[in-house]
Amino acid sequence: MRGAPHHLIRVCLLGLGATVLGAQDPGPELIREVAAKASQFKAARDHYTYRQTVLFLELDERGAQVGSYREVRDIIFTPQKERSEVFVGRPEMNLKN
């Protein structure tokens, strides 16, 4: 636990720095940079894919797992702004009820 105080000091100093910096006006240049990045993010999102995992756990009255259902999908956004979902493998199901 010797290293813990240094960690706490760093967190406190970072928090203090964020508070001091947050009190300043961002300025017009920063606003322009953020707006430019937002348009870049939008363009990237048009070609974006992410993986979504859905997991249901079936529990008994004591909270122990007795069954589950799991599926994995790739979510894809095309340049034409269409969204599609593609299953990755087959869903795994062993629900009891």
N, C-alpha and C positions, 0 to 999 in steps of 0.2 A: 504493500500500500504506500510505499515511499513516493511513487510517481504520481499518486492521485492529487496532491496539492498543486503540482505544476499544471496538471490538466485543468483543474478548477480555475486556476489563475488565468490560463489562456482563454478559457470560455468566458470568464468575466471580462477580460480585456477586449475580446472580440465583440461581446455584447455591448460594451461601452462604446467601442468604435462605431458599431452599427447605429447606435443611438445618436452619436454626434454627427455622423455623416447623413443620417436620415433627416436631421433638422435643416440641412441646407437645401436650397432650391436646385433642382436638377439641371437647369439651364437649357437653352434651345438646342445646343449641339447634341446633348444626351438624348433629348426627345427625338431628334432626327435619326440618331443611330438606332434607337429602339424601334422606330417606325420602319426603318430599312430592314432590320432583323426580322420583324414581324412578317414582311412580305416574303423574305427568304424562307421562313418557317412554313408559310402557307404553300409556297411552291414545293417544298420538300414533302409536305403532308399529302400533296396530290400524287406522290409516288411512294406512299407509305405502306408498310406491312408490319403487323405485329401479331404475336401469338397470344391467344386467349385460352386459359384453362378454366374449366368449370368443374367443381368438385362438390358433391353432396355427400355428407356423412350421415348414416343412419345410426342413431344411438339408442341404447336401451334405457330403462328407467334409472339406472345408476350412472349413466353418462359414458358407458363403455361402447366403443364402436362395434356394430354388428353387421354393417353393410356399407357399401359406397357406390357412387356413380361418378365416373370421370370421363370428360371429353376434352379434346384439344382441337382448336380451330386456328387457322391463319386468317386474319382479317386484312384484306387488301383494298387499297384505294388506288384507282387508276387515274391517269391524266385527264380522263373524261369525267372525273368526279363521281365515278361509280364505285360503290362499296360491294365487295363480295366476301363470302365466307367459304373456306375450304376446310373440310375435316382432315385432320392429321391422324391417320390410322382409324381404328374402330373405337367407338365408345366402350369403356370398361364398366360393366354393371354387375354387381352382386348384392343388390338390395334384397332384404328379407321380406319386407311388407310393401 
